[in-house]
């Protein structure tokens, strides 16, 4: 029997605790941001396979190769990179962007939309 994979609405990659802290001088901020992200995804039911919009994946990354004002959060599929991602900012990003569909323009470093390669 084939396993049905739920649709993925977003994938959140947080560069929170890099081994070489080039962009995030205070690892405690990154760790707190990661804990907040995990808690919110659970509390808001964003991992629920029955969620009509699709699930939200989260990944803690060691380095996203975006060395600027960390912690850094990359939101796929939009390819939006947020900087200075504190626990307070995580809360707003998840509620307003991921759930509400409205990116927070003032915190965006760059946009890197996924461009599929032609086959």
Phi and psi in degrees as a GROMACS rama.xvg file:
@    title "Ramachandran Plot"
@    xaxis  label "Phi"
@    yaxis  label "Psi"
@TYPE xy
-77.4054  141.536  UNK-2
-87.7423  128.129  UNK-3
-86.9958  120.753  UNK-4
-86.9202  135.689  UNK-5
-68.711  153.421  UNK-6
-65.374  141.496  UNK-7
-101.489  121.026  UNK-8
-84.3766  -45.6609  UNK-9
-145.735  154.365  UNK-10
-127.725  121.735  UNK-11
-105.882  118.738  UNK-12
-111.861  116.578  UNK-13
-110.806  116.02  UNK-14
-85.081  94.7719  UNK-15
-115.015  -34.7405  UNK-16
-135.357  64.9438  UNK-17
-67.4905  147.917  UNK-18
-69.5081  -28.8319  UNK-19
-117.018  99.0255  UNK-20
-74.6569  71.5738  UNK-21
-77.7532  -31.3  UNK-22
-112.777  -15.49  UNK-23
-127.39  88.6472  UNK-24
-65.8928  -21.5854  UNK-25
-113.906  97.9513  UNK-26
-60.6995  -22.0124  UNK-27
-64.7457  -34.6344  UNK-28
-66.4085  -43.9961  UNK-29
-62.3784  -44.3152  UNK-30
-62.8457  -42.4464  UNK-31
-66.2249  -37.1125  UNK-32
-64.8528  -41.8162  UNK-33
-62.4198  -45.456  UNK-34
-61.5792  -39.7747  UNK-35
-65.6131  -42.3806  UNK-36
-61.7598  -46.9349  UNK-37
-58.3676  -46.4458  UNK-38
-61.4646  -46.4115  UNK-39
-64.3125  -43.2996  UNK-40
-59.7501  -40.7515  UNK-41
-68.3097  -52.0295  UNK-42
-60.7104  -36.8187  UNK-43
-86.8947  2.40204  UNK-44
68.3701  27.9083  UNK-45
-77.5819  -10.9966  UNK-46
-95.5684  -1.03737  UNK-47
-70.3831  117.269  UNK-48
-59.4857  -20.0692  UNK-49
-86.7928  -1.62843  UNK-50
-62.5888  120.505  UNK-51
-58.3889  -33.9337  UNK-52
-76.2248  -16.1916  UNK-53
107.46  165.795  UNK-54
-83.7158  164.009  UNK-55
-115.076  119.902  UNK-56
-91.1482  152.522  UNK-57
-136.568  140.216  UNK-58
-139.755  133.059  UNK-59
-89.9628  120.655  UNK-60
-105.887  146.917  UNK-61
-76.0661  -39.0625  UNK-62
-158.058  130.725  UNK-63
-101.75  5.42669  UNK-64
61.2701  33.8654  UNK-65
-127.389  81.6781  UNK-66
-84.3123  80.3651  UNK-67
-155.026  120.846  UNK-68
45.6615  52.375  UNK-69
-74.2382  172.572  UNK-70
-59.1031  151.52  UNK-71
-116.922  136.489  UNK-72
-121.737  125.716  UNK-73
-106.136  124.7  UNK-74
-110.485  113.569  UNK-75
-99.6847  147.206  UNK-76
-90.0772  -5.29297  UNK-77
-66.2417  -26.4698  UNK-78
73.7598  30.3668  UNK-79
-88.9934  130.959  UNK-80
-109.101  117.687  UNK-81
-99.0366  144.152  UNK-82
-117.128  164.033  UNK-83
60.3165  42.3701  UNK-84
-82.3214  90.0149  UNK-85
-84.75  170.681  UNK-86
-56.7043  -37.0644  UNK-87
-66.136  -40.7561  UNK-88
-68.5626  -37.7569  UNK-89
-55.4976  -45.6267  UNK-90
-55.1544  -50.2722  UNK-91
-67.4785  -41.9409  UNK-92
-60.859  -45.9492  UNK-93
-64.6653  -48.3638  UNK-94
-69.1818  -46.1307  UNK-95
-85.0253  -41.3311  UNK-96
-89.4448  -58.9538  UNK-97
-66.1089  -47.3084  UNK-98
-85.3973  -45.7689  UNK-99
-85.9941  -16.9043  UNK-100
82.3617  10.7071  UNK-101
-116.606  101.206  UNK-102
-58.9651  151.621  UNK-103
-97.0616  95.7712  UNK-104
-55.3719  -40.8311  UNK-105
-65.7407  -15.9421  UNK-106
-105.152  0.484882  UNK-107
-84.5872  125.039  UNK-108
-81.584  -47.2419  UNK-109
-160.599  167.802  UNK-110
-117.258  127.838  UNK-111
-130.121  68.99  UNK-112
-63.2542  145.253  UNK-113
-68.2768  127.732  UNK-114
-117.185  102.044  UNK-115
-60.4129  143.657  UNK-116
-79.2054  140.584  UNK-117
-62.9098  145.872  UNK-118
